[in-house]
């Protein structure tokens, strides 16, 4: 039977000797032989353990123990005599030296025989224990250990000298070497082969670190502030009974060359015994596994007596998971999980009359209720004063204003600037072109460029959340198209009518800021957020695919081409009689034909010269061009796949961690550069990124300033308030839903949000863009999420087997400001930007849409509709909500999403803003269909006295982790075992 490292949740182990007959030699009437919380009999130590657990729970959220590097040295017999050799090491997971002695194993979750834990407990009960020992060297420690041995077991002087000499031998480490070190050793391998059978003479432990310790590459995996623990076990013939010692030093002390990595040491465990007992190695591993556990380490650091340490071990046993023999393969190393549960949930102590919920879950719905609403922070509390929320936003953000520029001094920000700049340029050209088609070029690509640069720069400079990227969005474009059609049908001047609507929207926006209407954001639960985010993501995906499919119209494929008729294909210039003419555009149409002869006449006229002279091209191959559509789709797909692959390169097995991180940070830029290089090598006339090169309105009939009176009747300024209400709803919902998504707790933002300040900035910008006839701008959900994703901070060092920890977002203003400055000067960068193919940028568009869609829980639940129950992932909500209820909630969301898409795409788009607002009402109506408990897991509670609150269980289950307390998109940690 194998015991596994304790983790949150699961069946607790009933320790041997608690509910069954005691094992001989392992317990006595006064020993704490009952595991806390699992015994059905009363125990004298249970109250003490509960008090200690309560103390740990009280301190657990604030006190973090230094990480321990644990090294296991085992005494082995060699031709030269006994030798200490490093056999295993731990930081958070175990690594073993392979049988060849030249290679470390992959990090894995440790597994060991259950019997070794009971033997270790006896060692701690009967061996020497020195707590808060003052010593400055390993020799001094050994001298005090040997002198502090119990009187009844006092060692003979000769035996003491032999033990001291043995313990002070220099251990042989297995350092982690760089590639250059391995290559240099490989070149010396013939010389070393001659001495392979010769053992090195035994040397004493060095008081200072050795060169191999200082050059050990493994030290990069050890975080700053870590300490060392040493476990030494072995068999010696001159001992009749085991010699056991556990030592805790008062202060961390450097013990010279004892450890593989030069670190201050805190704990030591020594076990030597006669050869007839073969369990020393497993007992040493059991000790290392105990010290690896954070909760036991806290007990070991605070213990005053032996009983405290035994109590910590009993608590450890209480959470142990047991796998039955014959049902799994013990030779398989269990890979580390993707994330570890929080140790804070494991310190929960319950009264004896509280019973656990027996479904094996790791968190109860009551914990969800205790979390409160995800947006119920101080940012959304009402002050009851005019502009009270705005003033509070300003006071909150002002102290961070200087750091918003200093925190941007990192190479990752350069990658974010280039990535978001190209995404914003593509978005401006795409929506600018669609605006031009919808408004007869009253607003075109140039207006889109200038408006994006100006509005985005001002917003990033003064907003409360500068990570937000302003842009034209699909819902705003729909309203612009309807407004232009209405103006044309009723003989109104479009830009003047739009000016008054923009002024009313700005006025209504200021009123909303003054009355703290952003307080209503608390009613935007995941149901509303996911519906809107999914809609915008689908718009990005749909527009990128639509643009690519339109290439087949601009560059049609020659489906009539036949290889057998190649001899009949020709093209000549006819200067005399009219005939079949080609288009006058120098851009040739698509055909999969291979290159033919140059299209020239007997007199040597080229195609362009023929057309300039008024001639006509005649022949079956005049329409020939290389297959632009095919290569465009290849570039489109290659860019998208490259972005996805390189973005996940951080978790690859290839290259050092620094290289993987650099490639992942610059994934999108590298994908664009590679695709542009391929396009340049092929030399085909794929559609390129064309930006305006002159600062003049797209439509010559308009100017840069729109006057409020003159073209329309006077009453238009009053009637404009009606459509302005719809635009205000649209702007408020679009802006605030995006702000809610960006400020969710899982992004770990430190500088706070600014809902009121952001809304004020957007409202005031409406005045400027309306007066100048520039497009209206609001937060772009997908691009803003991409901006946040490109600024993720992760831990620089991580233990072997541990994934880098997400630390938060690099919050600053400089990346946004740089992006929009580049947007402003893009007019002067046309000679450079014209080399970027549009299919490449559409591939980036598709990547952003797919990445945003994958970040929401709705997609995970939608996949469950197609997955049989036995193959479904272990999502947290599936443990607490019946599957049919999950499907009903998902289908409701999908129907709302389909309705939003239909409204956006039809003439009923005028009520689209109202439908966005109706999502909140639909969510409120779901409380009549779903229980509060189900909604708490699938969505979240609404604020207010009538809010949906989950039912409190009798008590939360032990071991609840942070991942269960916030069940977002991904399943919890999973461990795969090979079954015989």
N, C-alpha and C positions, 0 to 999 in steps of 0.2 A: 504494500500500500504506500502511495506517495502523497506527501503533504505539500501544498503549494503556498507560495507567499500570500498572505491575506490581502484581500481586496474588498472594496465596498460591496456589501450585499452578499447574498448567497446563504447557503446552509452553514450554520456554525458547527464547529467540531466539538463533540462531547469527548473530552479528554479521558484517556484510559485512567482508571482509578477514581473517577468521579461518581459515575453511576454503576460501576461494576466492581468486581473484587480488586483490591489493590494489588499492584505488582510487587513481588518481594524485592526489597532493596531500593524501591523507588519512592516510597512515601512513608511517613510516620504520622502518628496521631496529631502532632502539632504542625505539620507542614501544610501549606496552602495548596491542597491537591485538587481543588474544585475550580473549574473554569468559570470565570465571572459571567453571570447572566445566562448560563446554559444548564447549571445544575438544578435538579429538582429537590435537592436537600439543602437545608440551611448550612451556611458556612460562616465561620468566624471572621474570615478575611473579606467577605463580600462587602460589609460596610466600609472597610478601609479602602478597598478597591474602588468603590463608588465615589468616595470622597476624592481619591486621587484622579479618577476620571473626570469628576466635576471640575477640579482644578485645571486639568488639561484642556477641558472644553472652554473654560473661561479664558485661558491664555492662548488657545489654539489659533485664534484669528489674528493675533498680533505678534506672537513670538514665532520666529522661524529659525530652526536649528541650522547651523552650517552643514553643508553637504559633506558626507563622509566618503573618503576614498578608502576602501577596505582591501587589504592584501592578505592572502593566505599563503604562508610559507610552510612547507612540509619537510621534515627531516628524512633524507633518503640516504641509502648506503651506496657509496661509489668505490671504485678501486683505491682511491686515495683516502677513504674513510667516510665518516658521516658528513653530510652537506645539506645546508638549508637551501631549498629551491622554491621559487615562486610557482605556485600551481594554479591560482585563480585570483581574480580581482573583481571588485564590485564598485559601482557608483550608484546606479539605480537598477542595473541589471547585472547578471553574472557573465563573466568571460572566463573560459578555461584555457589552459595551455594544452594544445593538442598532443597526441601521443608522440609525435616526432620531436616535440620540444622546441620547434622553430616558429610556430604560428599560433596566434590567438584565435579562439573560436568566435563565431558571431555572437553578439549579445543576445541573451535569452532570459526568460523568466525562470528563476531557479526552482528545481524540484529535488526533494531529498526524502529519504525514508523517515516515516513518522517516529520510529524508535529513536533516531538520533536526537530528536528534540527532548525526549524524556531523559536520555542519558545526559544531555547538556544541562537540564534542570538539576539533576543530581550533582553534576560538577559544580554548579553555582551554589548549591546548598552546602556542599561539604568542602569545597576548595577554599583557598585563601582569597580574600577580597579586600583590596585597598582602594578606598574612595578618597578623592581629593589629595592625591599623593603629590608632594613637592619634590621635584627632581629636575635636573638640567641635562642629564645624559642617560643613555641607555644602560651604561655600566652602573650608574648610581641606582637606577630603577631595579636592576637585577640584584644588587647588593641588599637593597631594602626588602625585596621580595623574599630572598633567602633567609634574611634575619627575622622577618615577621612570621615565619612559619610557625604553626601551633606547637606548643611545648611538648604535647604528647606525641607529635610526629616530627620532632626536631631532627634535622638532617645531620649526619655525621660530617665532620670537617672535610674529609676526603671526598665524600659524595657531593658536598656543597661546591667544592672547587671544580669537580667534573661538570656539574650542572652549569656553573657560571661560565666555564670555558666553552661549553657546548652552545649556550645561548648567545654568547658574544661572537660567534662565527659570522663571517660576512655571507649573507644570502646571495644566491645567484638569481638575478632578475631576468625578466624576459621583456626588454624595452621594445617599444614600438618605433621602428626605424623608418626614415624617409626613403623615397625612391633612390636618391643619390647615394645614401648610405648602403642600401642593398646592392646597388651596382658596383660600388667600390669594394664591398666584401666579396662579390662574385668574381671580381678580377683577381682577388687574393686566394680564391678557393683552392687552387692546386697546392699552394704552400700550406694551407691549413689542413689539407687532407692528410699530410704526413703526420700531423700531430693530433689527429682525431682521436686516437685511442689513448692518448696521454692525458691524464687529469691534472688540472691546475692545483698547486699546493694550497692548503687551507690558510686563509688570512683572517685576521681579526676585523671586527666591524669598524668602519671608519667614522670618526667624529664629525666629519664634514661631508657634504654630498659629493658623489663621484661625478666624473665627466659624463658618464652614460646617463646619469639622472638628469643632469642639466640639459643634455641634448635629446632627451626622450620626447618624441613627438606627441606622446599621449598627454602631456601636460596641457596641450591646447584644448583637450576635452574637459579639463577640470576647471570649474568656474572659480572666480576669485573668492577668497574667504573660506575655501574648503579646508577641511582637516583630515587627518589620516587615522585609521584604526588598523592595528596589526593583530593577526591571528597566527599563532605558531603551534603546530601539532606535530607529533612524531613518536616513534617507538625507540626505546633505548633498552639495552640488556641489563644495565646496572641498577634499574629501578624495580622494586618488588610491587609497588602499587602506584596508581596514577598521581602525578604532580600537577595540580590545577591552580591557576591564578587568574583573577580578573582585576584589572587595574584601570582606574580613571584618574588621569592627571588633573591637578587643579587648574593649570594653564597649559595651553598648547605649546609643546616643546619640539624643536627640531632634533630628531634622533639620528642625524648623520645619514649614513647610507643604508639604513634599515629598510626604507620603502623604495619602491620603484620610482616614485615621484617625490621630489623634495617638498614636503608639506609639514606643518606643525602637527604633532601627534597628540591624540586625546585619549584613546582607549587601547588597551592591550589585553590579549587573552592568550594564555600559554597552557598547553595540555601535553604532557609527556607521560608515557606509561610503558609497562612491559610489553614485549612483542606478542603475548598471547591474546591481546585484544586488538581487533583489526578495524575498529570503528572510528579511529581518531580523525581521519580525513572528513568523514561525514559530520562528526561533531563540530569540527572547525567550520565547515560550510554552514551548519545550523547557527553557530555564533555569528558568522558574517551576515547571514540572512536576518537575524534579529537586529543587528546594528544597522542594517540597511533600511529597516522599517522606521519611518519617521516618528511614529508614536512611541515605539519602544525606545528610540534614541532620546526622546524627551524625558522619558522615565529614567533612563540611565544617567542623564545629565543632572537630574534633580534628586536622585535617590540619596537618602541619608543612611539607610541600613540595608542589609542583605535582603530583608523581607520586601522592601520596596522594589528591588530588582526582580525578585521572584514574582511579585504581583504584576509587574509589567510583562513578564513572560506569560503569566496566566491569561492576561488580557489578549496577548498576541495569539495564544492557542484558541481563545474564544472565537476569534475571527478566521481561523484557519479553514481552508477548503480542502476536502479529501476526495481523491479520485480512487475508485475501487480497482484492485489489480485485475488484469486480464481484459479490461475494457478500453485500454488505451496503450499506446506504444511508448514506454518510458525512455526509449533511446532517442525519441524525437525531441528536439529542443523547441520549446514553445516561444514563438517570436513575440517581441514586445508589442503591446497594444498601441494604437495610434495616439491615444491620450490616456492619462491616468486620472482617477478620481481625486477629488480634493480630500486631504486628510482631516479637514475640519469636520466633515460629516461622520467620521468614525469615532469621534470622542463623545457622541451623544450618550447620555446615561439615562436610563428609564427606571421607574419604580417597579417593584416586583409584580404589582397587580396589572401592569400594562402588558398586553399580549401583542405579539407581532402579527402582521397580516401575512398569511402563509402563501402568497403567490410568488415569492422569490424576487419581487421587484426591489429596486434600490432606492426609490423615493416615493413618497405618498403625495396625493393631490393636495394635501394640506400645506405642503411646502410651497406649492405653486401659489396658494393664496397669500402666504406670508411674503412673497416677493413683491406684491403690489403691482400696479400698472407699470409697464415698461417706460412710460413717458410721464410719470407722476412726480418728477423731480421739481426742484425749486424754480426751473425755467418757466413752468406752466402754471404756477400758483398765481391766483389773482391778488392784486394789491388793493383793489377798490378805488384807485385814483386814476385820473386821466394820464395816459402815457406812463403809468407806473411800471408796467412790464418792460417798456422800451428803456426807461431809465435804469432799471435793474440789469437789463442786458448790457447796457453801456458800461455800468460799473463792474460787471462780471468780466467783460472782455478787455477793458482798458489795461489792467495789469499785465496781460499776456501780449500786448501789441508789439513790444520790442522783441520778445522771443519768437513772434511769428515770422521774423526775418532771420534771426540767428539760427533757428532750428532747421532752416532750409539749406544750410551749408553741408550737404552730404551728396555723394555721387548718385544716390538713388533718385534725388530730385531732378537731376539732369535727364535721366531716363524718363521720368514722369512728364517732364516738360515736352520732350520730343514726341512721346506717345500721344499725350492729350492734344498737342498742337495739331498733329496730323489728323487725329480724330475730329477735332473742331473744324479744321479746314474742310475736310470731307463733308461734315454736316452742314457747314455754311454753303458750300457749293450745291449740295443736294437740295437743301430746303430753299436756297436762293433761286435755283432753277425752277423748282416747283412753284415758288411764290411768283416768279416772273410769268410762268404759264397761267397761273390762276388770276393774276392782276394786270395782264397786258403790259408787263414790264414796268408797272408803277413801282414795284419793288423787285429788284433783281439780285444778281450775284454780288455786284459791287455794294449795294445797300446792305446786303447780308454780311459782307466782310466788315464794313465800317461799323455797323451796328453791334456786331458781335465783339469787335475789338473795344469799342467805347463802353458798352454796357458791362461787359465782363470785367474790364479793368477797374471801373468805378466800384462794381460790386465786390470784387476781391479786396479792394483797398479799404472799404468801410463796413463790410457785412459782418454779421455775427458768426457765420460759418463759412470761412473763405475757401474751404475745400469744395464748395458747391460750384459747378460750372454752369453759367447761363448760356442758353442757346435757344434757337427756334425749335418748337416741338410740334409733334403731329396734331394734337388737339387745337393749338393756336392756328396752325395752317388751315385746318378745316374751317375755323371761324372766319379767317381772312378770305377764303374762297367764297363762302356764303355772303359775306359782307359786300364783296365786289359785285357778285351777281345781283344782289338786291339793289345796289347803287345803279348798276346799268339798267335794270328793268324799270326803275322809277326816275331816271334822269337826274340823279344826284352825283355830285362830285365825290369820288371815292375817298381821296386823301383828306378832304375837308371834313367829310362825315366821320372818317376814322379819327381825325384829330379830336373832335368833340367826344367821341367814345373814349379815347385814351385819357382825356382830361377828367371825365367822370369816373373812370376806373381808378385813376390816381387819387381822386377825392374820396371815393369809397374805401380805397385801401388805407388811407390815412385815418379815416374814421374807425376802421377795424383795428388799426394799431392803437388808437387812442382808447378804445373800449376793451382792449386786451382780448380780442376775439380769438387770438391764437390759443387761448385756453381750451377751445373746442378740439384742439389737436388730440387731447386726451381720449377722445372718442374714436380716433383712428386706430383700430386694432389691426392685427395681422390680416384679417379678412379684407379690409379696405386697402391696406398697403400692398398686399400681394396681387390683388386684382388690378390695381393701377400699374404696379411694376411689371406685371406680366403683359399688360397691354402695350406699354412703351417698348418693352423688349421685343414683342412680336412685330411691332411697327419697324424696328431696326432690322429684324431678320427679313421681313416681307419686302422692305424697300431695297435692301441689298440684293435679294434674289430677283426682284422686279427689274432693277437696273441692269443686271447681268442678262436677263432674258431679252431685254430690249436691244441688246447688241445684235441679236439675230435679225432684227429689222434694219438696223443701220449697216450691218455687214452680212448680207444674206449668204447662205451656203449654196453653192452651185450643185443642186441635187441632180441636174441633167448630165453631169460629167460622166463620160464612159472612157475607160482606158483604151478600148479598141478603136475609138474614133479620134485618137490623138492626132493622126495625120491630117485630119480635115479642119483642125482648129487654126485660125489665122486672124489677123487684124491689119487692115490697111487704112490709109488716109485718103479720102476722096475730096479733092478741092473743087471739083466742078459741079457734080450733081448731088443734090441732097439724098441722103439715105438714112439708114439706121444710125442714129446718134446716141452717143453715151452721155452721161451727165457731165456737165461742165466742171464739176468739182474734181480737183486733183486727187481726192481721196478715193481710191478704187474700191469696188465692191468685192465681197468675199467669194471665194471659190476654192475648193480643195485641189485645184489644178496644180501640177508641178510647174516650175518656171519654164516658160516658152521663149521663143525668140523675141527680141525687142520689137515693140510695136512701132515699126518705122515704115516709111514709103520708099520706093526706089530712089527718091531724091534725098533720103536720109533725114526726113522730118520726124521729130519725136512727137509723142502724144500731146504734150503741152504746146509745141510749136504748131501742130496741126490745128488744134482748137483755137489758138490765137489768130490764125490766118482765116478763120471761118470755115475750116474744113470739117468733115464728118468722119468718125471712125466707123468702119464697117468690118464685120467678121464675127466669128463665133467665140473668139477669145478676148474680145475687147473689155469684157467685164471681169477679167481675171485679176485677182489679188490673192496673196497668201491667206490662209484660214485664220482671220483675226478672231472670230468667235471662239474657235477651239482653243487657241493659245490664251485668250482672255479667261476662259473658264478654268484652264489649267493654272494660270497665275492666281485666280480667285481662290480655288481650292487649296493650292499649295500655301498661300499666305495664311489662310484660316488654320490649316493643319499645323503649320510651323508655329503659329502663335500659341496654339494649345499645347503642342509638344514642348516647346522651349519654356513655356510658363511652368510646366510641371518638371522641368529639368532639375529643379532644386532638390527634389526627392530621388533623383537618379542615383545609381551606384557608381557612375563613372566620374572620374576627375575629383580633385580635392573639393572640400566644401566651399572654399572661397570662389573657385571657378564656377561651380554650380550656381551659387547665389548671384554672381555677376551676370551669367547667362540668363537666369530667370528674371532679374531686374530689367534687363535690356531685351527681353524676349520679342516684344512687338517691333522694336526698332531693328533688331537683327533680321526678323522675318521680312520686313519691308525692304531692307537693303539687299537681301539675297534675291528676292523676287525682282527688284529693279535691275539687279545685275544680270539675271537671266534674260529679262526683256531686252536689255541693252545688247547682250551678246547675240541674240536672235535677230535684232534689228528690224522687227516687224512694226508696222504702223498701228499699234494698239492705241485706243483712246487714252490721252494723257490728261493730267491735271492742268487745267487752264484757268488762271486767275486773271481778273481785270488788271490792265496795265495803265489805265487812265482814270483819274479822279473826276468823273462826270457821271450824272445820273444815267441809269440804264435807258430810261425813256426820256428823250430830249424835250418832251412837252412839259415836264415838271422841273421844279427847282429844288434847292436844298432846304428852303424854309416854306412851310405850309401856313398860309394865312387863314385865320378862323372864319372870316366873313368874305362874302363876295360872290361865290359860286353857287351856294345853296340858300334856300329860304332861311329867314331868321329863326323859325321855329325848330329847325333841325337841331340846334344846340340844346333844346329842351327834350325833344324826342329821343335824342341820343342816350339819355339816361336809361332807357328801357333795355336796349342791347348791352349797355355798359354793365347792368346788373348781372347778365349772363357771363360776360367776360370776367367780371370780378369774381364770380363763383369759380370759374375755370382757373383763373390765376391763383386764387386762394388755395383751391384743392391741389392744383399741380405743384405749387411752391411748397406748401406745408406737408403734403404727403412725401415729397422728395426729402424735405428737411427731417421728417420723422424717420425715414429709412436710413439716412446718413448718420443720425444721432442715436441709433440703437445702442444698447449697452454692450453688445458683443464686439463693437469696434473699439471699446475701451478708451474713448476720448477723454482727455484730461482737462481741456480748457473750456468745456461747457458749450451749450448751444446758444443761439440768439434768434429765436423764432420771430419775435416782434421786430428786431432790428433788420432781419433779412426781408421781411414783408415790407417795411418802410423803404428800404433801398429799391426793391422791385417796383413799388408804387411810384416813387419819384422818378425812376428811370422811364416809366411810362410817359411822363410829361415830355422828356427830351426826345424820345424816339417818335412820339406822335407829332411833335412840332417839326422835326426834321424828315418825317416820312420814312423812317427806318423801321424794320420789323420789331415786333414786340418780343421781349425776352423773358424767360422764366427758367427756373432750375431744370436742367436736363437730367433726368433720372439715370439713364444708362451711362452717359459720359461721366457724371459725377461718381457713380459707383466704380467705374473704371479708374477714375482719378484716385479714389480711396484705395482701391486694390493695388495700384502701382506704388503707393506710399506705405505699405504694410511694414511694420517693424517686427523683427523676430530676434530671438536671443542669439548672441554671437557664439556662445559655447553651449554645447548640449552633451549630456552623458552618452556613451556608446549605446546605441539602440533607441535612444530617446529622440523624438522629433523636435525640431526647434520650436520653442514656445512663442506664441503670438503675443507681442507686447503692446500692440496698439497701432495707431496711425501717426505718421509724422505730420503733426498739425502745424501748418505754416501758411503764409500768404504768397510767398515768392513764386511758387510754381504756377499758380493761377495768373499772377501778374505777368510772368514771363510768357505764358501761353498767349495772352491777349495782346502783349506788345508785339510778339511775332505775327499775330494775326493782322495788326495794323500795318506792319512793314511788308506783308506778303505781296502787296502790289508791286513792290520794288524787287521782289525775289522771283518774279515770273520766269526768268531764264533758267533758274535752278529747279523750280517746282515742276516745270513742263516735262521733266524726264521721269516723273512718277506716274506709272499707269493707273488709271482709275480702277480697273479690276483688283489691283492690290489693295487700294483703300476700301473698296467694297468688302474685301475679305476681312479687313480690320473691323469694319462695321458689323459683319456677321459674327465675328469673335466677341465683340462687346455685347451684342444682343444675346448670344448664347450664354455667355458668362453671367450676365445679369439674370437670365431666366433660371440658370442652375443654382442661383443663390437663394431661391425662395422655396419654402416648404411645399407650396402648391404642386410643384413639379414632382417632388418625391411622392406625394399622395396620389397624383395622377398616374404615376407608374404602377402603383399598387393595384390599379384597376386591371392591369394586364399581367400581373404576377400571381401565380398560384400561392395559396396561403403558406404552404410549407417552404417556399423559396423566398418569402418576403424578408427584407432586412429587419433587423431588430431595432426598430424605431421606438423611442420612449413612449410615444402616444399609443402605440399598438399594445403596450402592456396594460393600459388603463382604460382604453376606449374600445368597445366592440367594433369589429371590422366593418360591419354594415353601417354603423354610425359614421365611421371615418369616410366610407364611400359616399354616403349621403351628403356629408359636409363638402366633400371634394366636388361632387356633381353640382351642388348649389353654386360653388365658386366658379366652376367652368361655365355654367349657364349665364351667370352675371358677366363673365368675361366675353362670352359670345355676344351678349346683348350690347355691351359697350362697343365691340368691333362693328356690329351692324349699324349702330347709331352713328359711328364715326364715318362709315362708308356710304351712307345714304343721305337723302335730302332731309331726314329727320335729325341731322347732326346739330341743329340749332339747340336741341334740348340735351346735348351731350353733357354740358356742365351740371345740369340738374340730375342726370343719371349718376354722375360721380358722387354728388351729395347724397343720392338715394342709397348708395352702398352702405352708409352708416345706418340708415333706417332699416335696410334689409338685415344687417347684422343684429340690430336690436330685436327684430322679429324672430330671429333664429332662437332666441331664448324660450320661445313657446314650443319649439321642436326639440331642442337639445337641452339636456340637463346642464346645470352650472358646472358640474364636475367634468363633463365632456368638453364644454367650451373652454374650460380652464386649460385643458391639455391641447386642444386643437387651435385655439385662437388666443384667448386671454380675457380677463374680466374688464367690463366697462366700468368707468368711474361713477361715483355717486352712491347715494344710499340704496338705490334699487339695483345696484350692480350685480352682475352674476358672480357669485362666489362659490368656489368648489367646496364640497362637503369635507369637513375636517375628519380625518380618520382618528381612531383612538390615539395613535401616536405615529410619528414618522418612523419608517424602518431604518435600521442601523445601516451606516455606511453609505448614506446618500451622497453622491458626488456632485460637483458643480455641473457636470455635463447633463445629469438628470434634472437638476434644478432648473435648467434652462433648455428644455428639449427643442432645439431649433430644427436644423435641416438634416443633420447626419446621425446615423446610428451610433450607439455608445461603443466603448472599447470592445473589440472582439479578439478572441484567442482561438486559433485553429489547432486542433489536435488530430494526429493520425490515429485511426482506430484499427486495431488488428482485425 
